[in-house]
Amino acid sequence: MKSVWAFNKNNVGFSSGVFSELDLAESWIKENSLTGVLTKYSLDQGVFDWAVENDVHNIKPEKLAEKSKQPNFVGGFTTASQEHYHYENGVRA
């Protein structure tokens, strides 16, 4: 699975950095004393589709088909099942 790491500062809607490797992202976070979350995203696949494929969505089977047709749900879907790390002032918390 090809993937990238995206860093989001706390309470900000857009990523401020996207990296091909975890160590590159962590070096940048440390160098800039950043606080936020670094999350691994698969390439060429939305988070909702990834969660369904990996069965980490916690949606009842009878609701899954309905939810998959709702743009606001699919477009805003997030899951703590993605590999992710929290940082405070550049240090992994």
A tleap script that builds the chain and sets N, CA, C and O, in Angstrom:
source leaprc.protein.ff14SB
mol = sequence {
  NMET LYS SER VAL TRP ALA PHE ASN LYS ASN
  ASN VAL GLY PHE SER SER GLY VAL PHE SER
  GLU LEU ASP LEU ALA GLU SER TRP ILE LYS
  GLU ASN SER LEU THR GLY VAL LEU THR LYS
  TYR SER LEU ASP GLN GLY VAL PHE ASP TRP
  ALA VAL GLU ASN ASP VAL HIE ASN ILE LYS
  PRO GLU LYS LEU ALA GLU LYS SER LYS GLN
  PRO ASN PHE VAL GLY GLY PHE THR THR ALA
  SER GLN GLU HIE TYR HIE TYR GLU ASN GLY
  VAL ARG CALA
}
set mol.1.N position { 0.834 -1.180 0.000 }
set mol.1.CA position { 0.000 0.000 0.000 }
set mol.1.C position { 0.882 1.247 0.000 }
set mol.1.O position { 1.691 1.439 0.908 }
set mol.2.N position { 0.729 2.069 -0.988 }
set mol.2.CA position { 1.433 3.342 -1.008 }
set mol.2.C position { 0.692 4.301 -0.093 }
set mol.2.O position { -0.538 4.300 -0.034 }
set mol.3.N position { 1.459 5.121 0.624 }
set mol.3.CA position { 0.827 6.027 1.571 }
set mol.3.C position { 1.655 7.292 1.750 }
set mol.3.O position { 2.798 7.381 1.300 }
set mol.4.N position { 1.051 8.264 2.417 }
set mol.4.CA position { 1.724 9.501 2.796 }
set mol.4.C position { 1.366 9.814 4.243 }
set mol.4.O position { 0.400 9.283 4.791 }
set mol.5.N position { 2.152 10.672 4.839 }
set mol.5.CA position { 1.911 11.161 6.190 }
set mol.5.C position { 1.526 12.626 6.111 }
set mol.5.O position { 2.251 13.428 5.523 }
set mol.6.N position { 0.394 12.981 6.697 }
set mol.6.CA position { -0.083 14.369 6.680 }
set mol.6.C position { -0.095 14.908 8.108 }
set mol.6.O position { -0.581 14.249 9.027 }
set mol.7.N position { 0.446 16.116 8.281 }
set mol.7.CA position { 0.462 16.756 9.595 }
set mol.7.C position { -0.604 17.835 9.659 }
set mol.7.O position { -0.718 18.679 8.770 }
set mol.8.N position { -1.384 17.788 10.736 }
set mol.8.CA position { -2.388 18.813 11.002 }
set mol.8.C position { -2.138 19.425 12.369 }
set mol.8.O position { -2.074 18.722 13.377 }
set mol.9.N position { -1.998 20.734 12.390 }
set mol.9.CA position { -1.909 21.463 13.652 }
set mol.9.C position { -3.254 21.334 14.349 }
set mol.9.O position { -4.290 21.239 13.691 }
set mol.10.N position { -3.244 21.331 15.662 }
set mol.10.CA position { -4.491 21.234 16.408 }
set mol.10.C position { -5.472 22.333 16.003 }
set mol.10.O position { -5.088 23.494 15.859 }
set mol.11.N position { -6.721 21.965 15.822 }
set mol.11.CA position { -7.823 22.883 15.519 }
set mol.11.C position { -7.673 23.627 14.198 }
set mol.11.O position { -8.177 24.741 14.057 }
set mol.12.N position { -6.986 23.026 13.229 }
set mol.12.CA position { -6.842 23.609 11.897 }
set mol.12.C position { -7.373 22.593 10.894 }
set mol.12.O position { -7.078 21.403 11.003 }
set mol.13.N position { -8.149 23.051 9.921 }
set mol.13.CA position { -8.788 22.143 8.986 }
set mol.13.C position { -7.920 21.637 7.850 }
set mol.13.O position { -8.287 20.663 7.192 }
set mol.14.N position { -6.789 22.262 7.600 }
set mol.14.CA position { -5.961 21.858 6.469 }
set mol.14.C position { -4.601 21.369 6.939 }
set mol.14.O position { -4.083 21.831 7.955 }
set mol.15.N position { -4.033 20.440 6.202 }
set mol.15.CA position { -2.696 19.935 6.522 }
set mol.15.C position { -1.650 20.990 6.207 }
set mol.15.O position { -1.779 21.753 5.250 }
set mol.16.N position { -0.616 21.016 7.030 }
set mol.16.CA position { 0.471 21.970 6.796 }
set mol.16.C position { 1.723 21.288 6.263 }
set mol.16.O position { 2.726 21.946 5.985 }
set mol.17.N position { 1.662 19.968 6.122 }
set mol.17.CA position { 2.786 19.242 5.548 }
set mol.17.C position { 2.375 17.836 5.179 }
set mol.17.O position { 1.600 17.201 5.894 }
set mol.18.N position { 2.894 17.345 4.057 }
set mol.18.CA position { 2.629 15.978 3.605 }
set mol.18.C position { 3.973 15.358 3.233 }
set mol.18.O position { 4.768 15.949 2.501 }
set mol.19.N position { 4.209 14.152 3.753 }
set mol.19.CA position { 5.523 13.540 3.638 }
set mol.19.C position { 5.421 12.097 3.156 }
set mol.19.O position { 4.436 11.407 3.419 }
set mol.20.N position { 6.442 11.662 2.457 }
set mol.20.CA position { 6.481 10.289 1.948 }
set mol.20.C position { 6.967 9.295 2.997 }
set mol.20.O position { 6.706 8.098 2.883 }
set mol.21.N position { 7.664 9.776 4.008 }
set mol.21.CA position { 8.242 8.894 5.025 }
set mol.21.C position { 8.006 9.470 6.420 }
set mol.21.O position { 8.037 10.684 6.620 }
set mol.22.N position { 7.773 8.586 7.369 }
set mol.22.CA position { 7.530 8.985 8.755 }
set mol.22.C position { 8.709 9.772 9.325 }
set mol.22.O position { 8.510 10.792 9.985 }
set mol.23.N position { 9.932 9.310 9.076 }
set mol.23.CA position { 11.093 9.991 9.656 }
set mol.23.C position { 11.265 11.404 9.113 }
set mol.23.O position { 11.712 12.289 9.843 }
set mol.24.N position { 10.922 11.635 7.852 }
set mol.24.CA position { 10.983 12.989 7.289 }
set mol.24.C position { 9.981 13.899 7.976 }
set mol.24.O position { 10.290 15.046 8.302 }
set mol.25.N position { 8.782 13.382 8.194 }
set mol.25.CA position { 7.739 14.161 8.867 }
set mol.25.C position { 8.150 14.482 10.299 }
set mol.25.O position { 8.003 15.616 10.755 }
set mol.26.N position { 8.663 13.484 10.998 }
set mol.26.CA position { 9.034 13.712 12.397 }
set mol.26.C position { 10.206 14.688 12.528 }
set mol.26.O position { 10.265 15.455 13.489 }
set mol.27.N position { 11.122 14.666 11.587 }
set mol.27.CA position { 12.232 15.629 11.606 }
set mol.27.C position { 11.705 17.048 11.451 }
set mol.27.O position { 12.145 17.959 12.151 }
set mol.28.N position { 10.769 17.233 10.539 }
set mol.28.CA position { 10.172 18.551 10.299 }
set mol.28.C position { 9.386 19.023 11.518 }
set mol.28.O position { 9.475 20.186 11.912 }
set mol.29.N position { 8.623 18.118 12.108 }
set mol.29.CA position { 7.834 18.451 13.296 }
set mol.29.C position { 8.754 18.870 14.442 }
set mol.29.O position { 8.506 19.871 15.115 }
set mol.30.N position { 9.825 18.091 14.658 }
set mol.30.CA position { 10.769 18.402 15.728 }
set mol.30.C position { 11.488 19.719 15.474 }
set mol.30.O position { 11.607 20.554 16.371 }
set mol.31.N position { 11.966 19.900 14.247 }
set mol.31.CA position { 12.704 21.121 13.871 }
set mol.31.C position { 11.882 22.377 14.110 }
set mol.31.O position { 12.431 23.424 14.452 }
set mol.32.N position { 10.563 22.278 13.930 }
set mol.32.CA position { 9.688 23.439 14.059 }
set mol.32.C position { 8.883 23.464 15.357 }
set mol.32.O position { 8.006 24.311 15.527 }
set mol.33.N position { 9.177 22.541 16.272 }
set mol.33.CA position { 8.510 22.467 17.578 }
set mol.33.C position { 6.993 22.507 17.459 }
set mol.33.O position { 6.325 23.280 18.146 }
set mol.34.N position { 6.452 21.655 16.569 }
set mol.34.CA position { 5.023 21.696 16.259 }
set mol.34.C position { 4.186 20.849 17.210 }
set mol.34.O position { 4.658 19.868 17.785 }
set mol.35.N position { 2.931 21.259 17.358 }
set mol.35.CA position { 1.940 20.526 18.134 }
set mol.35.C position { 0.797 20.169 17.204 }
set mol.35.O position { 0.247 21.033 16.522 }
set mol.36.N position { 0.441 18.889 17.180 }
set mol.36.CA position { -0.646 18.450 16.309 }
set mol.36.C position { -0.617 16.952 16.122 }
set mol.36.O position { -0.070 16.220 16.947 }
set mol.37.N position { -1.215 16.496 15.020 }
set mol.37.CA position { -1.353 15.067 14.746 }
set mol.37.C position { -0.786 14.740 13.366 }
set mol.37.O position { -1.042 15.445 12.391 }
set mol.38.N position { -0.020 13.669 13.306 }
set mol.38.CA position { 0.529 13.156 12.055 }
set mol.38.C position { -0.213 11.861 11.745 }
set mol.38.O position { -0.219 10.934 12.555 }
set mol.39.N position { -0.841 11.799 10.567 }
set mol.39.CA position { -1.686 10.655 10.211 }
set mol.39.C position { -1.241 10.054 8.895 }
set mol.39.O position { -0.889 10.768 7.956 }
set mol.40.N position { -1.259 8.730 8.837 }
set mol.40.CA position { -0.903 8.001 7.621 }
set mol.40.C position { -2.162 7.805 6.767 }
set mol.40.O position { -3.171 7.289 7.246 }
set mol.41.N position { -2.091 8.220 5.505 }
set mol.41.CA position { -3.191 8.078 4.553 }
set mol.41.C position { -2.742 7.218 3.375 }
set mol.41.O position { -1.646 7.403 2.845 }
set mol.42.N position { -3.585 6.285 2.974 }
set mol.42.CA position { -3.275 5.509 1.778 }
set mol.42.C position { -3.495 6.391 0.559 }
set mol.42.O position { -4.389 7.237 0.547 }
set mol.43.N position { -2.675 6.189 -0.468 }
set mol.43.CA position { -2.815 6.965 -1.702 }
set mol.43.C position { -3.917 6.375 -2.571 }
set mol.43.O position { -4.146 5.165 -2.575 }
set mol.44.N position { -4.584 7.236 -3.294 }
set mol.44.CA position { -5.584 6.838 -4.278 }
set mol.44.C position { -6.801 6.159 -3.663 }
set mol.44.O position { -7.472 5.361 -4.318 }
set mol.45.N position { -7.084 6.479 -2.400 }
set mol.45.CA position { -8.230 5.883 -1.724 }
set mol.45.C position { -8.704 6.812 -0.610 }
set mol.45.O position { -7.900 7.311 0.177 }
set mol.46.N position { -9.998 7.037 -0.549 }
set mol.46.CA position { -10.561 7.840 0.526 }
set mol.46.C position { -10.540 7.084 1.846 }
set mol.46.O position { -10.475 5.855 1.873 }
set mol.47.N position { -10.596 7.836 2.937 }
set mol.47.CA position { -10.564 7.230 4.271 }
set mol.47.C position { -11.761 6.307 4.486 }
set mol.47.O position { -11.610 5.225 5.054 }
set mol.48.N position { -12.943 6.719 4.040 }
set mol.48.CA position { -14.125 5.877 4.210 }
set mol.48.C position { -13.924 4.535 3.493 }
set mol.48.O position { -14.189 3.480 4.069 }
set mol.49.N position { -13.461 4.573 2.249 }
set mol.49.CA position { -13.237 3.335 1.490 }
set mol.49.C position { -12.173 2.467 2.153 }
set mol.49.O position { -12.303 1.244 2.201 }
set mol.50.N position { -11.122 3.103 2.662 }
set mol.50.CA position { -10.070 2.363 3.366 }
set mol.50.C position { -10.635 1.679 4.607 }
set mol.50.O position { -10.324 0.520 4.879 }
set mol.51.N position { -11.467 2.402 5.358 }
set mol.51.CA position { -12.051 1.846 6.579 }
set mol.51.C position { -12.973 0.669 6.277 }
set mol.51.O position { -12.980 -0.323 7.005 }
set mol.52.N position { -13.751 0.782 5.200 }
set mol.52.CA position { -14.638 -0.317 4.808 }
set mol.52.C position { -13.801 -1.516 4.370 }
set mol.52.O position { -14.065 -2.647 4.780 }
set mol.53.N position { -12.800 -1.269 3.543 }
set mol.53.CA position { -11.943 -2.352 3.054 }
set mol.53.C position { -11.248 -3.088 4.198 }
set mol.53.O position { -11.058 -4.303 4.132 }
set mol.54.N position { -10.866 -2.352 5.248 }
set mol.54.CA position { -10.143 -2.936 6.373 }
set mol.54.C position { -11.050 -3.260 7.562 }
set mol.54.O position { -10.576 -3.646 8.631 }
set mol.55.N position { -12.344 -3.100 7.363 }
set mol.55.CA position { -13.356 -3.411 8.380 }
set mol.55.C position { -13.075 -2.732 9.720 }
set mol.55.O position { -13.102 -3.368 10.773 }
set mol.56.N position { -12.804 -1.418 9.656 }
set mol.56.CA position { -12.546 -0.629 10.868 }
set mol.56.C position { -13.473 0.587 10.939 }
set mol.56.O position { -13.066 1.667 11.367 }
set mol.57.N position { -14.706 0.399 10.520 }
set mol.57.CA position { -15.640 1.524 10.422 }
set mol.57.C position { -16.708 1.576 11.501 }
set mol.57.O position { -17.302 2.635 11.700 }
set mol.58.N position { -16.979 0.496 12.199 }
set mol.58.CA position { -18.006 0.461 13.248 }
set mol.58.C position { -19.381 0.911 12.779 }
set mol.58.O position { -20.125 1.522 13.545 }
set mol.59.N position { -19.723 0.619 11.545 }
set mol.59.CA position { -21.044 0.940 10.994 }
set mol.59.C position { -21.797 -0.364 10.818 }
set mol.59.O position { -21.278 -1.319 10.240 }
set mol.60.N position { -23.005 -0.400 11.311 }
set mol.60.CA position { -23.813 -1.610 11.192 }
set mol.60.C position { -24.044 -1.928 9.722 }
set mol.60.O position { -24.226 -1.021 8.909 }
set mol.61.N position { -24.037 -3.214 9.378 }
set mol.61.CA position { -24.192 -3.614 7.970 }
set mol.61.C position { -25.413 -3.001 7.296 }
set mol.61.O position { -25.342 -2.619 6.128 }
set mol.62.N position { -26.517 -2.901 8.001 }
set mol.62.CA position { -27.738 -2.345 7.398 }
set mol.62.C position { -27.630 -0.844 7.127 }
set mol.62.O position { -28.416 -0.307 6.347 }
set mol.63.N position { -26.672 -0.157 7.755 }
set mol.63.CA position { -26.474 1.281 7.543 }
set mol.63.C position { -25.356 1.589 6.543 }
set mol.63.O position { -25.288 2.692 6.001 }
set mol.64.N position { -24.490 0.615 6.305 }
set mol.64.CA position { -23.308 0.850 5.474 }
set mol.64.C position { -23.667 1.304 4.060 }
set mol.64.O position { -23.085 2.267 3.560 }
set mol.65.N position { -24.605 0.635 3.415 }
set mol.65.CA position { -25.000 1.013 2.053 }
set mol.65.C position { -25.585 2.421 2.027 }
set mol.65.O position { -25.307 3.201 1.116 }
set mol.66.N position { -26.384 2.735 3.018 }
set mol.66.CA position { -26.999 4.075 3.108 }
set mol.66.C position { -25.932 5.147 3.295 }
set mol.66.O position { -25.928 6.151 2.582 }
set mol.67.N position { -25.033 4.942 4.243 }
set mol.67.CA position { -23.985 5.932 4.533 }
set mol.67.C position { -23.045 6.121 3.349 }
set mol.67.O position { -22.555 7.226 3.116 }
set mol.68.N position { -22.787 5.047 2.598 }
set mol.68.CA position { -21.849 5.142 1.475 }
set mol.68.C position { -22.387 5.995 0.335 }
set mol.68.O position { -21.640 6.340 -0.580 }
set mol.69.N position { -23.665 6.340 0.374 }
set mol.69.CA position { -24.269 7.193 -0.655 }
set mol.69.C position { -24.473 8.625 -0.190 }
set mol.69.O position { -25.088 9.421 -0.900 }
set mol.70.N position { -23.971 8.963 0.981 }
set mol.70.CA position { -24.125 10.305 1.544 }
set mol.70.C position { -22.811 11.075 1.418 }
set mol.70.O position { -21.871 10.818 2.171 }
set mol.71.N position { -22.736 12.027 0.465 }
set mol.71.CA position { -21.489 12.757 0.236 }
set mol.71.C position { -20.918 13.429 1.490 }
set mol.71.O position { -19.707 13.399 1.705 }
set mol.72.N position { -21.765 14.024 2.305 }
set mol.72.CA position { -21.260 14.693 3.504 }
set mol.72.C position { -20.640 13.698 4.481 }
set mol.72.O position { -19.655 14.012 5.149 }
set mol.73.N position { -21.209 12.512 4.563 }
set mol.73.CA position { -20.665 11.491 5.449 }
set mol.73.C position { -19.340 10.966 4.912 }
set mol.73.O position { -18.344 10.920 5.634 }
set mol.74.N position { -19.332 10.573 3.650 }
set mol.74.CA position { -18.121 10.007 3.047 }
set mol.74.C position { -16.990 11.042 3.041 }
set mol.74.O position { -15.849 10.722 3.374 }
set mol.75.N position { -17.313 12.278 2.662 }
set mol.75.CA position { -16.300 13.326 2.572 }
set mol.75.C position { -15.760 13.794 3.909 }
set mol.75.O position { -14.658 14.339 3.974 }
set mol.76.N position { -16.509 13.592 4.967 }
set mol.76.CA position { -16.069 14.018 6.283 }
set mol.76.C position { -15.656 12.881 7.194 }
set mol.76.O position { -15.387 13.092 8.377 }
set mol.77.N position { -15.604 11.670 6.647 }
set mol.77.CA position { -15.321 10.491 7.468 }
set mol.77.C position { -13.883 10.482 7.957 }
set mol.77.O position { -12.953 10.725 7.188 }
set mol.78.N position { -13.711 10.204 9.226 }
set mol.78.CA position { -12.388 10.002 9.814 }
set mol.78.C position { -12.449 8.776 10.713 }
set mol.78.O position { -13.527 8.352 11.128 }
set mol.79.N position { -11.298 8.219 11.006 }
set mol.79.CA position { -11.245 7.076 11.910 }
set mol.79.C position { -9.932 7.070 12.676 }
set mol.79.O position { -8.868 7.336 12.115 }
set mol.80.N position { -10.020 6.766 13.949 }
set mol.80.CA position { -8.819 6.659 14.777 }
set mol.80.C position { -8.045 5.382 14.463 }
set mol.80.O position { -6.969 5.156 15.017 }
set mol.81.N position { -8.588 4.545 13.577 }
set mol.81.CA position { -7.907 3.304 13.203 }
set mol.81.C position { -6.729 3.538 12.263 }
set mol.81.O position { -5.890 2.655 12.083 }
set mol.82.N position { -6.666 4.720 11.667 }
set mol.82.CA position { -5.497 5.035 10.847 }
set mol.82.C position { -4.291 5.191 11.771 }
set mol.82.O position { -4.418 5.693 12.888 }
set mol.83.N position { -3.137 4.764 11.305 }
set mol.83.CA position { -1.923 4.968 12.090 }
set mol.83.C position { -1.721 6.472 12.251 }
set mol.83.O position { -1.738 7.214 11.268 }
set mol.84.N position { -1.531 6.915 13.475 }
set mol.84.CA position { -1.357 8.340 13.724 }
set mol.84.C position { -0.595 8.554 15.033 }
set mol.84.O position { -0.568 7.688 15.908 }
set mol.85.N position { 0.019 9.730 15.141 }
set mol.85.CA position { 0.804 10.088 16.314 }
set mol.85.C position { 0.518 11.530 16.693 }
set mol.85.O position { 0.308 12.385 15.833 }
set mol.86.N position { 0.513 11.784 17.994 }
set mol.86.CA position { 0.290 13.124 18.519 }
set mol.86.C position { 1.635 13.717 18.929 }
set mol.86.O position { 2.516 13.006 19.411 }
set mol.87.N position { 1.781 15.027 18.732 }
set mol.87.CA position { 3.019 15.727 19.070 }
set mol.87.C position { 2.713 16.975 19.872 }
set mol.87.O position { 1.709 17.651 19.648 }
set mol.88.N position { 3.603 17.267 20.815 }
set mol.88.CA position { 3.528 18.503 21.591 }
set mol.88.C position { 4.890 19.162 21.544 }
set mol.88.O position { 5.888 18.590 21.981 }
set mol.89.N position { 4.919 20.371 21.011 }
set mol.89.CA position { 6.169 21.125 20.879 }
set mol.89.C position { 7.272 20.303 20.227 }
set mol.89.O position { 8.426 20.346 20.655 }
set mol.90.N position { 6.909 19.552 19.188 }
set mol.90.CA position { 7.886 18.806 18.413 }
set mol.90.C position { 8.238 17.428 18.941 }
set mol.90.O position { 9.050 16.724 18.341 }
set mol.91.N position { 7.634 17.031 20.062 }
set mol.91.CA position { 7.958 15.747 20.679 }
set mol.91.C position { 6.735 14.850 20.622 }
set mol.91.O position { 5.627 15.286 20.936 }
set mol.92.N position { 6.929 13.597 20.224 }
set mol.92.CA position { 5.815 12.648 20.175 }
set mol.92.C position { 5.284 12.444 21.587 }
set mol.92.O position { 6.024 12.118 22.515 }
set mol.93.N position { 3.980 12.646 21.717 }
set mol.93.CA position { 3.342 12.545 23.048 }
set mol.93.C position { 2.892 11.133 23.331 }
set mol.93.O position { 2.339 10.864 24.397 }
savepdb mol mol.pdb
quit
